[in-house]
Amino acid sequence: MSLSPNGSAPSDEALMARAQDGDTDALAELYDRHAERALRVAQAICHDTDRAEDVVREGFLAIWRDRALFSPENGSFKAWSMAIVSTRAAGSKVTVEQVIALAFFGQLSHSEIAAQLNLPAGTVKGRMRLGLEKLRRQMGVPT
């Protein structure tokens, strides 16, 4: 953790300002501070540890991509980041089933599903993996 000139840890908002300037170390520090809480939020919504971990990774990637949108005048980094994670977690509950259904019934490829759901291809592949693992467990098939 980097310290401010007065020896205290920088605020989340100060770290986010650095991240907005392209400082990946600042984002890593924010991740270290908030990933555990984000995982608890995602698990409470998803009820699936693997999916929750994916949601947290996707959430922090979204935070990096959309870092220019953060404004401390609109609220704290903690509130903003947890809103991103919880929104993604809520969306992930639906898309695991939609991804399986589109692949099986719609006979769509990963890239076609990604385009239809407006999701990254990696997210679709991850959700497909999680959905198939869930089906295997429900059917009693060893993984």
Summary of the structure (lengths in Angstrom):
residues: 143
radius of gyration: 17.6
end to end distance: 39.7
largest distance: 60.5
contacts: 402
relative contact order: 0.11
helix: 77%
strand: 0%
